[in-house]
Amino acid sequence: MRPHPAMPPILVSHPVFHTPRHTGRHPLAIRRVGALIDVLHALKWLAPDQYCEGEAASREMLLAFHDGAYLDALLQANDPDCDQTLLREKFKIGTLDNPIYPGLFERTSLLIGCATLAADLALQKRTVFFSAGGTHHGRPDRASGFCFTNDPVFAIKHWLGKGLERVAYIDFDAHHGDGVEDEFFDDPRVLTISIHEQKRWPNSGVASTESALNFPVQKGFDDQEFSLLLRKEIHPALNRFKPEAVLVMSGADALQDDPLCGLALSIPSLRNAILSILDHAPIRMIVGGGGYNPWNAVRLWASLWARLNAFPIPHPLPDEVRAILEGLEAPRIPKDRVRPEWLERLDG
């Protein structure tokens, strides 16, 4: 990746994302963003001027994508007197995938405020990483697939509103980026590209069009196959489109040993693919996305941040970093299945 001289990358976040809100056996009842911040601080990789906190998006901002009735439902979700059946059946709020938790509307609004800030900072031609983002299944009128909103859509809309004419969205998540594709399906200014596991929820993204390229891949899809797909399909498509801006969904659930998915990429392979996409445009933004093995997600994002800053990755890891990784838990990964390398290195 060609870095911008004297323009260090920026990490956008907010303390509300540093603690998981889901509980029990929900796949997102895991600590990822907060652990990433802890690791970066432990390694002294996060300078104060490289960290920015966003503010909650206004209702007017949220209406750029969401229906007013859906926003009202989100706002009322924590009211014990609201119609929970209506929330579940009409808006998919309060389902097993999309459970209600305290501060749901606040967290949703902050997600979009941070995504908009990240997109705006990227316009300064600085690479921006919003690790809490990546809610690519969210719909205008309902929640979907753990997503109450769709921050990539808001980021892209912000760029289009600022006059950009060629925006590329590249989704490496193991699940098809259906919400983003559908929102921009008829907009020639936006190219969406999704590499995802076939026969995996949401069971879409089978066919391609000129502006929506889909690459469903088989379970066990590995580094060698990934490299070939990038070289033969993804980079040529971006070269033809010539984007002014790229938004990359990092998708740590595409890594080997994810409890929900069956792809088999390594951290260096996925990280280097993300970096290679950034070379296609001067305006660059990365969001986190899926990843239900917290050890993998944190290590991918930390090693990505290291490469963005040209930091050497230590091996073995300092004791403080090991302690952070050892403290992680996942409801779907028993402690006896935690591999030693998950605690010992960021890039393997």
Secondary structure, 3 states (H helix, E strand, C coil): CCCCCCCCCEEEECHHHCCCCCCCCCCCCCCCHHHHHHHHHHCCCCCHHHEEECCCCCHHHHCCCCCHHHHHHHHHCCCCCCCHHHHHHHHCCCCCCCCCCCCHHHHHHHHHHHHHHHHHHHCCCCCEEECCCCCCCCCCCCCECCECCCHHHHHHHHHHHCCCCCEEEEECCCCCCHHHHHHCCCCCCEEEEEEEECCCCCCCCCCCCCCEEEEEECCCCCHHHHHHHHHHHHHHHHHHHCCCEEEEECCHHHECCCCCCCCCECHHHHHHHHHHHHCCCCEEEEECCCCCCHHHHHHHHHHHHHHHHCCCCCCCCCHHHHHHHHCCCECCECHHHCCHHHHHCCCC
